């Protein structure tokens, strides 16, 4: 598998789950619970554990990636030294991909997290549900960077499932 395919899966994961880049790089194969449709985040920011959404589309993407790559260590996105992929390597790859695509806006892993939260709120998800998914201790942290009007009654679903382009 090429590095570009690895990063495509990693960035799809960020977009689909709202994980921080450090959390995604530290993801272990045992953290993916397909039967419960969740991904367990160990020791996120502040040392807290939480669970995030595992959509059917993301599960297929991760399964395909694991069948191509066959991660040997505990990490889904391992480095050549059998540790987790370093978050700076991922940041640089995203910056290069954005430049290659001709995007003028600064594209960062946090922008994918922000987009995840914003799209959930725009689709009607409760801000407290989004707070839990993002792992924010304070609701103010969630409200500070989402800045969207919400409608009520929508079911929480992964933004990855709404993409019309194949991955």
C-alpha positions as CSV (number, residue, x, y, z in Angstrom):
1,X,0.0,0.0,0.0
2,X,1.3,3.4,-0.8
3,X,1.8,6.1,1.8
4,X,-0.9,8.2,0.1
5,X,-3.5,5.4,0.6
6,X,-2.5,5.2,4.3
7,X,-3.0,8.9,4.8
8,X,-6.3,8.9,2.9
9,X,-7.6,6.3,5.4
10,X,-6.1,8.3,8.3
11,X,-7.7,11.6,7.2
12,X,-11.0,9.9,6.4
13,X,-10.9,8.6,10.0
14,X,-10.4,12.1,11.4
15,X,-13.2,13.5,9.3
16,X,-15.6,10.6,10.2
17,X,-14.9,10.6,14.0
18,X,-13.6,14.0,15.1
19,X,-10.6,12.4,16.6
20,X,-7.5,14.5,17.4
21,X,-4.5,13.7,15.2
22,X,-2.6,12.3,18.2
23,X,-5.6,10.1,19.1
24,X,-5.8,8.7,15.6
25,X,-2.1,8.0,15.3
26,X,-2.2,6.1,18.6
27,X,-5.2,4.1,17.6
28,X,-4.7,0.4,18.2
29,X,-6.4,-2.5,16.3
30,X,-8.1,-3.6,19.5
31,X,-9.7,-0.2,19.9
32,X,-12.0,-0.8,16.9
33,X,-15.2,-2.5,18.1
34,X,-17.1,-3.4,15.0
35,X,-19.9,-5.3,16.8
36,X,-20.7,-2.2,18.8
37,X,-19.9,0.3,16.0
38,X,-17.6,2.3,18.1
39,X,-13.9,3.2,18.3
40,X,-12.4,3.4,21.8
41,X,-10.2,6.4,22.4
42,X,-7.6,5.6,25.1
43,X,-6.3,8.5,27.2
44,X,-7.4,11.3,25.1
45,X,-6.7,14.9,26.0
46,X,-6.8,15.2,29.7
47,X,-6.3,11.5,30.1
48,X,-9.9,10.6,29.7
49,X,-11.2,7.6,27.7
50,X,-14.2,7.9,25.4
51,X,-16.0,6.2,22.5
52,X,-16.7,7.7,19.1
53,X,-18.8,6.7,16.1
54,X,-17.8,3.9,13.8
55,X,-19.9,4.2,10.7
56,X,-20.4,1.3,8.3
57,X,-18.5,3.1,5.6
58,X,-15.6,3.9,7.9
59,X,-15.6,0.2,9.1
60,X,-15.3,-1.0,5.5
61,X,-12.5,1.5,4.8
62,X,-10.6,0.4,7.9
63,X,-11.1,-3.3,7.0
64,X,-9.9,-2.8,3.5
65,X,-6.9,-0.9,4.8
66,X,-6.0,-3.6,7.3
67,X,-6.3,-6.3,4.6
68,X,-3.9,-4.3,2.4
69,X,-1.5,-3.1,5.0
70,X,-1.8,-5.9,7.6
71,X,-0.6,-3.8,10.6
72,X,1.8,-6.0,12.6
73,X,2.1,-4.0,15.8
74,X,-0.7,-2.9,18.0
75,X,-1.1,0.4,16.0
76,X,-3.4,0.7,13.1
77,X,-1.2,3.4,11.6
78,X,2.3,2.2,12.6
79,X,5.6,3.8,11.9
80,X,8.5,1.9,10.3
81,X,10.0,1.6,13.8
82,X,6.8,-0.3,15.1
83,X,5.6,2.6,17.1
84,X,2.6,4.8,16.3
85,X,2.8,7.1,13.2
86,X,4.1,10.5,14.4
87,X,1.4,13.2,14.3
88,X,3.9,15.6,12.6
89,X,4.4,13.2,9.7
90,X,0.6,13.1,9.2
91,X,0.3,16.9,9.5
92,X,2.9,17.3,6.7
93,X,1.2,14.8,4.5
94,X,-2.1,16.7,4.9
95,X,-0.4,20.0,4.1
96,X,1.2,18.4,0.9
97,X,-2.2,16.9,-0.2
98,X,-4.0,20.2,0.3
99,X,-1.3,22.0,-1.8
100,X,-1.4,19.3,-4.4
101,X,-5.2,19.8,-4.6
102,X,-4.7,23.5,-5.1
103,X,-6.4,24.5,-1.8
104,X,-5.5,27.9,-0.6
105,X,-6.9,27.6,2.8
106,X,-4.7,26.2,5.5
107,X,-5.9,22.6,5.9
108,X,-5.0,20.9,9.2
109,X,-6.1,17.8,11.1
110,X,-8.0,20.1,13.5
111,X,-9.9,21.5,10.5
112,X,-11.2,18.0,9.9
113,X,-12.2,17.7,13.5
114,X,-13.9,21.1,13.4
115,X,-15.8,20.1,10.2
116,X,-17.0,16.9,11.9
117,X,-18.5,18.9,14.7
118,X,-20.0,21.6,12.5
119,X,-21.6,19.1,10.2
120,X,-23.1,17.1,13.1
121,X,-24.6,20.3,14.6
122,X,-25.9,21.5,11.3
123,X,-27.6,18.1,10.8
124,X,-29.4,18.6,14.1
125,X,-27.2,16.6,16.6
126,X,-27.4,17.8,20.2
127,X,-24.4,19.8,21.3
128,X,-24.0,17.6,24.3
129,X,-23.7,14.5,22.1
130,X,-21.1,16.4,20.1
131,X,-19.3,17.4,23.3
132,X,-19.0,13.7,24.3
133,X,-17.8,12.6,20.9
134,X,-15.1,15.3,20.8
135,X,-14.1,14.6,24.4
136,X,-14.5,18.1,25.6
137,X,-14.7,18.6,29.4
138,X,-16.7,21.8,29.0
139,X,-19.6,22.5,26.7
140,X,-18.0,25.9,26.1
141,X,-15.1,24.3,24.3
142,X,-17.6,22.7,21.9
143,X,-19.7,25.8,21.4
144,X,-16.6,28.0,20.9
145,X,-15.6,26.6,17.5
146,X,-18.8,25.2,16.1
147,X,-20.7,28.5,15.5
148,X,-23.7,27.0,13.7
149,X,-27.4,27.1,13.9
150,X,-28.9,23.8,14.8
151,X,-32.2,22.1,14.0
152,X,-33.7,19.5,16.2
153,X,-34.5,15.9,15.7
154,X,-31.7,14.6,13.4
155,X,-30.0,11.4,14.3
156,X,-26.2,11.6,14.9
157,X,-24.4,10.1,11.9
158,X,-20.9,10.2,10.6
159,X,-20.2,13.0,8.0
160,X,-18.1,10.4,6.1
161,X,-21.4,8.6,5.2
162,X,-22.7,11.7,3.4
163,X,-19.8,12.0,1.0
164,X,-20.8,11.3,-2.6
165,X,-17.3,10.5,-3.8
166,X,-15.8,7.0,-3.4
167,X,-12.8,6.6,-1.1
